[in-house]
Amino acid sequence: MKVNSTVYKGIEFIEISTLPNEQRTSLLQTINPELLIKILVDGKLMPRCIQYKYYEEWYENSYQSSLIDKKESNAIAESRDAELKPNFQI
Protein backbone atom coordinates (compact mmCIF):
# COMPACT_ATOMS: atom_id res chain seq x y z
CA MET A 1 0.00 0.00 0.00
CA LYS A 2 1.31 3.40 -0.97
CA VAL A 3 1.93 5.73 1.98
CA ASN A 4 0.74 9.32 2.22
CA SER A 5 3.14 12.20 1.80
CA THR A 6 4.11 15.00 4.15
CA VAL A 7 4.28 18.56 2.86
CA TYR A 8 6.58 21.08 4.52
CA LYS A 9 7.25 24.49 3.00
CA GLY A 10 6.06 23.25 -0.37
CA ILE A 11 8.21 20.09 -0.37
CA GLU A 12 6.19 16.90 -0.68
CA PHE A 13 8.18 14.02 0.78
CA ILE A 14 8.13 10.83 2.80
CA GLU A 15 10.35 9.84 5.68
CA ILE A 16 11.83 6.47 4.74
CA SER A 17 11.72 5.24 8.34
CA THR A 18 7.90 5.47 8.25
CA LEU A 19 7.56 3.04 5.35
CA PRO A 20 6.44 -0.54 5.93
CA ASN A 21 9.51 -2.72 6.45
CA GLU A 22 9.27 -4.51 3.09
CA GLN A 23 8.96 -1.22 1.18
CA ARG A 24 11.78 0.42 3.14
CA THR A 25 14.15 -2.46 2.42
CA SER A 26 13.27 -2.64 -1.25
CA LEU A 27 13.41 1.13 -1.75
CA LEU A 28 16.83 1.47 -0.16
CA GLN A 29 18.16 -1.41 -2.30
CA THR A 30 16.83 -0.10 -5.60
CA ILE A 31 16.84 3.70 -5.68
CA ASN A 32 19.72 5.98 -6.48
CA PRO A 33 21.14 7.11 -3.10
CA GLU A 34 21.48 10.62 -4.53
CA LEU A 35 17.67 10.91 -4.31
CA LEU A 36 17.79 10.82 -0.51
CA ILE A 37 17.36 14.23 1.06
CA LYS A 38 17.56 15.75 4.53
CA ILE A 39 14.82 18.09 5.68
CA LEU A 40 14.93 20.42 8.67
CA VAL A 41 11.41 20.57 10.15
CA ASP A 42 10.90 22.87 13.15
CA GLY A 43 14.53 22.47 14.20
CA LYS A 44 14.49 18.67 13.86
CA LEU A 45 16.64 17.10 11.14
CA MET A 46 14.94 14.33 9.20
CA PRO A 47 17.94 12.62 7.60
CA ARG A 48 16.47 9.96 5.28
CA CYS A 49 13.67 11.36 3.18
CA ILE A 50 12.75 11.18 -0.48
CA GLN A 51 10.59 13.48 -2.55
CA TYR A 52 7.15 11.97 -2.96
CA LYS A 53 7.30 12.09 -6.75
CA TYR A 54 10.33 9.74 -6.68
CA TYR A 55 8.63 7.46 -4.16
CA GLU A 56 5.50 7.28 -6.36
CA GLU A 57 7.58 6.54 -9.44
CA TRP A 58 9.48 3.80 -7.60
CA TYR A 59 6.27 2.36 -6.14
CA GLU A 60 4.47 2.15 -9.47
CA ASN A 61 7.39 1.07 -11.66
CA SER A 62 9.42 -1.12 -9.35
CA TYR A 63 7.67 -2.16 -6.16
CA GLN A 64 4.14 -2.71 -7.43
CA SER A 65 5.33 -4.61 -10.50
CA SER A 66 7.47 -6.86 -8.28
CA LEU A 67 4.37 -7.63 -6.18
CA ILE A 68 2.44 -8.55 -9.33
CA ASP A 69 5.34 -10.76 -10.48
CA LYS A 70 5.35 -12.53 -7.09
CA LYS A 71 1.59 -13.13 -7.25
CA GLU A 72 1.86 -14.50 -10.77
CA SER A 73 4.76 -16.77 -9.77
CA ASN A 74 2.80 -18.05 -6.79
CA ALA A 75 -0.25 -18.73 -8.96
CA ILE A 76 1.88 -20.63 -11.50
CA ALA A 77 3.54 -22.65 -8.74
CA GLU A 78 0.17 -23.48 -7.18
CA SER A 79 -1.29 -24.63 -10.49
CA ARG A 80 1.85 -26.69 -11.18
CA ASP A 81 1.59 -28.29 -7.72
CA ALA A 82 -2.08 -29.08 -8.36
CA GLU A 83 -1.17 -30.80 -11.64
CA LEU A 84 1.54 -32.88 -9.96
CA LYS A 85 -0.68 -34.16 -7.14
CA PRO A 86 -1.93 -37.67 -7.79
CA ASN A 87 -5.64 -37.90 -8.37
CA PHE A 88 -6.50 -40.90 -6.19
CA GLN A 89 -9.95 -41.88 -5.13
CA ILE A 90 -10.36 -44.47 -2.45
Residue pairs with C-beta under 8 A, 6 or more apart in sequence:
1 20
2 56
2 59
3 14
3 18
3 19
3 20
3 23
3 55
5 12
5 13
5 14
5 52
5 55
6 12
6 13
6 14
6 15
7 13
8 39
8 41
11 39
11 51
12 51
12 52
12 53
13 37
13 39
13 49
13 50
13 51
13 52
14 49
14 50
14 52
14 55
15 46
15 48
15 49
16 24
16 27
16 28
16 36
16 48
16 49
16 50
17 24
17 48
19 27
23 59
23 63
26 62
26 63
26 66
27 50
27 55
27 58
27 63
30 58
30 62
31 50
31 54
31 58
35 50
35 51
35 54
36 48
36 49
36 50
37 49
37 50
37 51
38 45
38 46
38 47
38 48
38 49
39 45
39 46
39 49
40 46
